[in-house]
Amino acid sequence: MNGPSGEDAAPGRVHGTGAVIVAQLLLRTASAAGALALGSYFVDLSRDGAPVGAVLLGVLSGLSFLAELVLAPAAGSASDRRGRRVFLIVAPLLAAAGILLTPGASLIAAAPSVALVVVVVGTSRLLDGAGAAISAPATLGLLADASDGDRARRGRVTSLYELSSSGGIALGAVAGPLLFGALGLWSFAVLCGVYVVASVIVLIFVPPSPVGVSTPTRTRATDRIRVLLQPRLLAFLPAWIAVNAILGIWVTSQITFVLAGDRRAEGQSFPGAFAGNEAGLSAVLGVYVLVFSLCILAWAFFIGRLPTVPVLFITVAGAIVASLGLMLANHGLPLAVALPLVLLGVFLEAGFTPAALTHLSDISREYRENRGLIMGAYSVVVGAGYLLGNVLGGVFAEWLLFDGLALLTMALAVVALVAIAAMAVVEKRSRAGDRRHGDESGTTSVATDPNEHP
């Protein structure tokens, strides 16, 4: 393993971390608001007689994550060679173009056909996903460069990154339905402006030099493939995909369609509870994600100091606890009883992504010349997970409405727990191999991962 040189490891030499975190906040705000506005747009289309439903919404929403999944590794690898800044500027502009296209079907025809809706909205979601695929690896690569040699700082910056993501989702959850209720199709133009502001912030505050590039040498395609196929990374991906599938169920258009749609189910309180009440839906979703963000802020004091694998296991279990509480509330359990259960689960699950990003940064430290490529794995798992969550969420929502979303969440959490248990075995073998290598070379191995602490 090649450790970083003193110069490379100096976090002070990497500038623009605050700017890229703020830009991430704006990107997530616009993306979440756009997704929820899309759900409201589909509700309007349905009421106007268009044959659209939860499954079609899930598939179209999932296209953005499909684009992210496919493009992220190439974008991350390119940011290793060309610097992070240019990708951080271009990404929001692509997403801005996509959000402007979203209402195109209704602008072209007063009663758009399903085919027209699919083409226009599908194209817009692909552009949105391309923007995310370009932005995330470059942002995470820059933050990893800035925190080499200081694992406590790494825990803080990854937590702040996730806080900006969740905070943006909270703001977007509030803004999306409200904007659409107040401005209708013009809400998408407003969100386009938010994307442009994110691009301008990077342009002004991130230096023009390729600050994210730690090693300017080129690597062959076979070497890059070998990096992506390393055992520690492969062992981690199934759990992370399952967790992002859970997020894909709850923080995209699907939840708006279920809560604000016209379908009801006997024995369930939540489906259709916010039909025609965009302000109430915005308030509930905003508070939910804001609480999630505050929980992430609390985890920032612990991430980087606790053993990674146990933290991942406990935080995934939180998704089961929260889903159980929500399902019981949906069936009439008093909020005074259900809410503490939900809050406990939300607090636990909030620690997963900061811990996961810290673990990914630790892995990338061994492959600094391909750090952006490895950080592209983040977008791959986000894309794969959200795509899976959107499509399966549509199927389960069509089947059991809100109960279907909760049951699917618990099933995915069980998959993630099994994957983390398998990952723990790989991590243990990797540490044992490092110790043997250190003994054979006559050097002393220094633990850099909290999993190595007794």
C-alpha positions in Angstrom: 0.0 0.0 0.0 1.4 3.4 -0.9 0.8 5.9 1.8 0.4 9.6 1.0 3.4 11.9 1.0 3.4 14.7 3.5 2.6 17.2 0.8 -0.3 15.2 -0.5 -1.7 14.6 2.9 -1.7 18.2 3.9 -5.4 19.0 4.0 -4.7 22.7 4.0 -3.4 22.5 0.4 -6.8 21.6 -0.9 -9.1 24.6 -1.1 -12.8 25.0 -1.8 -14.3 22.4 0.5 -16.8 24.8 1.9 -17.8 25.9 -1.5 -18.4 22.4 -2.8 -20.4 21.5 0.3 -22.7 24.6 -0.2 -23.0 23.7 -3.9 -24.0 20.2 -2.9 -26.7 21.7 -0.6 -28.1 23.6 -3.5 -27.9 20.6 -5.9 -29.8 18.4 -3.5 -32.4 21.1 -2.8 -33.1 21.5 -6.4 -33.1 17.8 -7.1 -35.4 16.9 -4.2 -37.8 19.7 -5.0 -37.8 18.7 -8.6 -38.6 15.1 -7.8 -41.4 16.1 -5.5 -42.8 18.6 -7.9 -42.7 15.9 -10.5 -44.9 13.8 -8.2 -47.3 16.7 -7.9 -47.2 17.1 -11.7 -48.1 13.5 -12.2 -51.0 13.9 -9.8 -52.3 16.7 -11.9 -51.9 14.7 -15.1 -53.8 11.8 -13.5 -56.6 14.0 -12.5 -56.8 15.4 -16.0 -57.3 11.9 -17.3 -53.8 10.9 -18.4 -53.2 7.2 -17.8 -50.2 7.6 -15.5 -49.6 5.8 -12.3 -47.1 4.9 -9.5 -45.2 2.3 -11.7 -44.7 4.8 -14.6 -43.6 7.5 -12.2 -41.2 5.1 -10.5 -39.6 4.1 -13.8 -39.2 7.6 -15.1 -37.8 8.8 -11.8 -35.4 5.9 -11.8 -33.9 7.0 -15.2 -31.9 9.7 -13.5 -30.3 7.2 -11.2 -29.7 4.8 -14.1 -27.7 7.6 -15.8 -25.8 8.3 -12.6 -25.0 4.6 -12.3 -23.6 4.3 -15.8 -21.7 7.6 -16.0 -20.2 8.0 -12.5 -17.1 5.8 -12.8 -16.0 7.4 -16.1 -16.7 10.9 -14.7 -14.8 10.1 -11.5 -11.8 8.8 -13.4 -11.8 11.8 -15.7 -11.7 14.1 -12.6 -8.6 12.3 -11.5 -6.8 13.3 -14.7 -8.4 16.7 -15.5 -9.1 18.2 -12.0 -12.3 18.3 -10.1 -13.3 22.0 -10.8 -14.5 21.7 -14.4 -16.8 18.8 -13.5 -18.2 20.7 -10.5 -19.1 23.6 -12.7 -20.6 21.6 -15.6 -22.7 19.2 -13.5 -25.3 21.7 -12.2 -25.7 23.2 -15.7 -26.7 19.8 -17.1 -29.2 19.3 -14.3 -30.5 22.8 -15.0 -31.2 21.9 -18.6 -33.0 18.7 -17.5 -35.3 20.4 -15.0 -36.3 22.9 -17.6 -37.4 20.1 -19.9 -39.6 18.5 -17.2 -42.9 20.3 -18.0 -42.3 20.2 -21.7 -45.1 17.7 -22.4 -47.7 20.0 -21.0 -46.3 23.0 -22.8 -46.4 21.2 -26.1 -50.0 19.8 -25.6 -52.8 20.7 -23.3 -53.6 17.0 -22.9 -50.3 15.3 -23.5 -50.2 11.6 -24.5 -48.4 9.1 -22.4 -45.8 8.7 -25.1 -45.0 12.4 -25.1 -44.8 12.5 -21.2 -42.4 9.5 -21.3 -40.1 11.0 -23.9 -39.9 14.5 -22.4 -39.8 13.6 -18.7 -37.5 10.7 -19.4 -35.0 12.9 -21.2 -35.1 15.4 -18.4 -34.4 12.7 -15.8 -31.5 11.4 -17.8 -29.9 14.9 -17.8 -30.5 15.2 -14.1 -28.8 11.9 -13.5 -25.9 12.9 -15.7 -25.4 16.0 -13.6 -25.3 14.0 -10.4 -22.9 11.4 -11.9 -20.4 14.2 -12.8 -20.8 16.1 -9.5 -20.6 13.5 -6.8 -17.3 11.8 -7.6 -15.5 15.1 -8.1 -16.9 16.5 -4.8 -16.1 13.4 -2.8 -12.6 13.2 -4.3 -11.9 16.8 -3.3 -13.1 16.2 0.2 -11.1 13.0 0.5 -8.0 14.9 -0.7 -8.6 17.6 1.9 -8.9 15.1 4.8 -6.0 12.7 4.2 -3.8 12.3 7.3 -6.6 13.4 9.6 -9.3 10.8 10.1 -11.3 12.8 12.6 -11.5 15.6 10.0 -12.5 13.0 7.4 -15.4 12.0 9.6 -16.5 15.6 10.0 -16.3 16.6 6.3 -18.1 13.4 5.2 -20.8 14.1 7.8 -21.1 17.7 6.6 -21.3 16.4 3.0 -24.1 14.1 4.0 -25.7 16.9 6.1 -25.7 19.1 3.1 -27.3 16.3 1.1 -30.0 15.6 3.7 -30.5 19.3 4.5 -31.0 19.9 0.8 -33.5 17.1 0.6 -35.3 18.7 3.6 -35.4 22.1 1.9 -36.5 20.5 -1.3 -39.2 18.5 0.4 -40.6 21.7 1.7 -40.1 23.7 -1.5 -41.2 21.2 -4.1 -44.9 20.8 -3.4 -45.2 24.4 -2.3 -43.5 25.7 -5.4 -45.7 23.6 -7.7 -48.8 24.6 -5.8 -48.0 28.3 -6.1 -46.3 28.4 -9.5 -47.3 25.3 -11.3 -45.0 24.6 -14.3 -43.0 27.7 -13.6 -41.6 26.0 -10.5 -39.3 24.1 -12.7 -37.8 27.3 -14.0 -37.1 28.5 -10.5 -35.3 25.2 -9.7 -33.2 25.7 -12.8 -32.0 29.0 -11.3 -30.9 27.1 -8.1 -28.8 24.8 -10.2 -27.1 27.7 -12.0 -26.3 29.4 -8.6 -24.5 26.2 -7.5 -22.4 26.3 -10.6 -21.5 30.0 -10.1 -20.4 29.3 -6.5 -17.9 26.7 -7.6 -16.7 29.0 -10.4 -16.0 31.8 -8.0 -14.8 30.0 -4.9 -13.0 26.9 -6.0 -9.5 27.7 -7.4 -9.0 27.0 -11.1 -6.0 24.8 -10.6 -6.7 21.0 -10.5 -6.7 20.9 -6.7 -8.5 17.6 -6.5 -5.8 15.7 -8.5 -3.4 14.1 -6.1 -1.4 12.2 -8.7 -1.3 13.5 -12.3 -0.1 10.2 -13.9 -2.3 8.3 -16.2 -3.5 4.8 -15.5 -4.5 2.1 -18.0 -8.1 1.0 -18.3 -7.2 -2.5 -16.9 -5.7 -0.9 -13.9 -8.8 1.2 -13.3 -10.9 -2.0 -13.6 -8.7 -3.7 -11.1 -9.2 -0.9 -8.6 -13.0 -1.2 -8.9 -12.8 -5.0 -8.4 -10.8 -4.9 -5.2 -12.3 -7.1 -2.5 -12.9 -4.5 0.2 -14.9 -2.3 -2.3 -16.9 -5.2 -3.8 -17.8 -6.5 -0.3 -19.2 -3.1 0.7 -21.3 -2.4 -2.4 -24.3 -4.7 -1.8 -25.1 -3.2 1.6 -24.8 0.3 0.3 -27.0 -0.4 -2.7 -29.7 -1.8 -0.4 -29.6 1.2 1.8 -29.8 3.6 -1.1 -32.7 1.6 -2.4 -34.4 2.4 0.9 -33.7 6.1 0.4 -35.0 5.8 -3.2 -38.3 4.7 -1.7 -38.8 7.6 0.7 -37.1 10.7 -0.7 -38.2 10.8 -4.3 -41.5 11.2 -6.2 -43.1 8.0 -5.0 -43.9 9.2 -1.5 -45.6 12.3 -2.9 -47.8 10.2 -5.2 -48.9 7.9 -2.3 -49.6 10.6 0.3 -51.2 13.2 -2.1 -52.9 10.8 -4.5 -56.5 9.9 -4.7 -56.1 6.2 -3.8 -57.1 5.0 -0.4 -56.8 1.6 1.4 -59.0 0.2 4.1 -57.2 0.2 7.5 -54.5 2.6 6.3 -54.5 6.3 7.4 -51.6 7.7 5.4 -52.5 7.1 1.7 -54.3 10.1 0.2 -54.1 12.0 3.6 -52.6 15.1 1.9 -54.6 15.1 -1.3 -55.0 18.8 -2.3 -52.9 19.9 0.7 -49.4 20.7 -0.7 -48.5 22.9 2.3 -49.2 20.1 4.8 -47.3 17.6 2.8 -44.3 19.9 2.5 -44.3 20.5 6.3 -44.4 16.9 7.2 -41.7 15.8 4.7 -39.6 18.8 5.6 -39.7 18.2 9.3 -39.0 14.5 8.8 -35.9 15.1 6.7 -34.8 18.0 8.9 -34.8 15.7 11.9 -32.8 13.3 9.9 -30.3 16.0 9.1 -29.9 17.0 12.8 -29.3 13.4 13.6 -26.5 13.3 11.0 -25.0 16.4 12.7 -25.0 14.5 16.0 -23.3 11.5 14.3 -20.5 13.9 13.1 -19.0 13.8 16.6 -18.7 10.1 16.5 -18.0 9.1 12.9 -14.2 8.5 12.4 -13.8 7.6 16.1 -16.0 4.4 16.2 -15.4 1.1 14.5 -17.0 1.2 11.0 -18.6 -2.2 10.6 -20.5 -2.2 13.9 -21.7 1.3 13.2 -22.9 0.3 9.7 -24.8 -2.7 11.2 -26.5 -0.7 13.9 -27.5 2.1 11.6 -29.1 -0.2 9.1 -31.1 -1.8 11.9 -32.5 1.7 12.5 -34.4 1.5 9.1 -36.3 -1.5 10.4 -37.2 0.3 13.7 -38.4 3.5 11.9 -40.4 1.5 9.3 -42.1 -0.5 12.0 -43.1 2.7 13.8 -44.5 4.3 10.6 -46.4 1.2 9.7 -48.0 1.0 13.2 -48.9 4.7 13.0 -50.4 4.1 9.5 -52.7 1.5 11.2 -53.9 3.8 14.0 -51.3 3.5 16.7 -51.3 6.8 18.6 -48.4 9.1 17.6 -47.4 9.4 21.2 -46.4 5.7 21.1 -45.3 5.5 17.4 -43.3 8.7 17.2 -40.5 7.8 19.7 -40.0 4.5 17.8 -39.7 6.4 14.5 -37.3 9.0 16.0 -35.1 6.3 17.4 -35.0 4.5 14.0 -34.3 7.8 12.2 -31.4 8.7 14.6 -29.8 5.3 14.1 -30.1 5.2 10.3 -28.8 8.7 9.9 -25.3 7.5 10.7 -25.1 5.1 7.8 -24.0 7.3 4.9 -21.4 9.3 6.9 -19.9 6.0 8.1 -20.1 4.6 4.6 -18.4 7.6 3.0 -15.6 7.6 5.6 -15.0 3.9 4.9 -14.9 4.7 1.1 -12.4 7.5 1.7 -10.2 5.1 3.7 -10.3 2.6 0.9 -9.4 5.3 -1.7 -6.4 6.4 0.3 -4.6 3.2 -1.0 -5.3 4.3 -4.6 -4.8 8.0 -4.6 -4.2 8.2 -8.3 -7.6 6.7 -8.9 -9.4 8.4 -6.0 -12.1 10.0 -8.2 -12.8 6.6 -9.8 -13.3 5.0 -6.4 -15.5 7.9 -5.3 -17.5 7.3 -8.4 -18.6 4.1 -6.7 -20.7 6.3 -4.5 -22.7 7.5 -7.5 -22.9 3.9 -8.8 -24.5 2.7 -5.6 -26.7 5.7 -5.3 -27.8 5.3 -8.9 -28.3 1.5 -8.6 -30.0 1.8 -5.2 -32.3 4.7 -6.1 -33.2 3.0 -9.4 -34.1 -0.2 -7.5 -36.0 1.7 -4.8 -38.0 3.7 -7.3 -39.0 0.7 -9.4 -39.7 -1.7 -6.5 -41.3 1.2 -4.6 -43.7 1.7 -7.5 -44.6 -2.0 -7.5 -45.1 -2.2 -3.8 -47.0 1.1 -3.6 -49.3 -0.1 -6.4 -49.8 -3.3 -4.3 -50.2 -2.1 -0.7 -49.7 1.7 -0.9 -47.9 3.0 2.3 -47.7 -0.5 3.9 -46.0 -1.7 0.8 -43.3 1.0 1.1 -42.7 0.1 4.8 -42.5 -3.6 4.1 -40.1 -3.2 1.2 -37.9 -1.0 3.4 -37.7 -3.7 6.1 -36.9 -6.4 3.5 -34.1 -4.3 2.0 -32.7 -3.6 5.5 -32.4 -7.3 6.1 -30.5 -7.7 2.8 -28.1 -5.0 3.9 -27.6 -6.5 7.3 -26.6 -9.9 5.7 -24.3 -8.0 3.3 -22.6 -6.2 6.2 -22.0 -9.4 8.0 -20.2 -10.8 4.9 -18.3 -7.5 4.6 -17.0 -7.9 8.2 -15.4 -11.2 7.1 -13.6 -9.6 4.2 -12.4 -6.7 6.3 -11.0 -9.1 8.9 -9.1 -11.1 6.2 -7.8 -7.8 4.7 -6.4 -6.7 8.0 -4.8 -10.1 8.6 -3.2 -9.9 5.2 -1.9 -6.5 5.9 -0.3 -7.7 9.1 1.3 -10.7 7.4 2.7 -8.3 4.7 4.1 -6.0 7.4 5.8 -8.9 9.2 7.3 -10.2 6.0 8.7 -6.8 5.0 10.0 -6.1 8.5 7.8 -3.0 9.0 5.2 -2.2 11.6 1.7 -1.8 10.5 -0.1 1.3 11.8 -3.8 1.1 12.1 -5.6 3.8 10.1 -9.1 2.3 10.1 -11.1 2.2 13.4 -12.0 -1.4 12.5 -8.4 -2.2 13.5 -8.7 -0.8 17.0 -9.1 -3.3 19.8 
